[in-house]
Amino acid sequence: MVAVFAAGTGAGAVNAVVGSGTLITFPVLLATGMPPVTATVSNGLGLVPGSISAVIGYREELRGQGRRVLLLGIGAVLGGLAGAVLLLTLPAAAFERIVPALVGLALVLVACQPLIARRVRRRRDSRGPARRDGGPLLFSGLTLASVYGGYFSAAQGIIYVSLMGMLLDETLQRLNAVKNVLAAVVNTVAALLFLFFAEFDWTAVLLIATGSALGGLAGARTGRRFSPTVLRTLIVSVGTVALVHLVLH
């Protein structure tokens, strides 16, 4: 219980700043003996308060982005719902085969984040006037990313920020604020579905929910002082343990 609570706190903080908190909570839930699908559902439910607290912590950066958030939020609702339905309808055996690949993809994205960020900055510097909503390409890309997030949310936030960074001329902190809103939308939509149709562990949900709510606020307030290298190393290390565990079992 202590480990799950601590993982939830760390995941809430990391999600607010980076967006890979599932790579902390998921292996801890697996280590308790929880089946992968149940662990994913319990984790998704538990991280909802953390997503909301991260949005509250970044409310200043959201000023003036209401129209953008509303438009992209529609795609997040549709994608998150589709991903959650896939999680509930595909057989557990399929999930257990797909998830190692998703965890591996998430780890690659986390490890390559500095390279992605540099390319995003170069592309942004070479463009002219700012784009206000990113157009159909951004909406489609974020909707597909939300399908991934509704199914398995590891590194979902990194995908969001990468897509927005390539198609919008905004500061990273303002993009991060939008990312937190989209993640909260996807998590909430998926959670509402899970409450009625999925098997989950209430103890794990409550522990992660409490920890992630506290971590989300702390991450939003102090996350800009954290070393990206330290965070990235932690996420990749924990995620690698999760990947090895999934492959061996």
DAVENDA-V366591 format. One line per field, one symbol per residue. burial: 1 if it has 16 or more other ideal C-beta (glycine too) atoms within 10 Angstrom, else 0. Layout:
# DAVENDA-V366591
burial=???
This chain:
# DAVENDA-V366591
burial=000111111111111111111111111111000101111111111111111111101100110010011001101110111111111100000010011101110110110010011001000000000000010001101111111111111111111111111111010101111111111111111110110001011001111111111111111100100000001101110110011011000
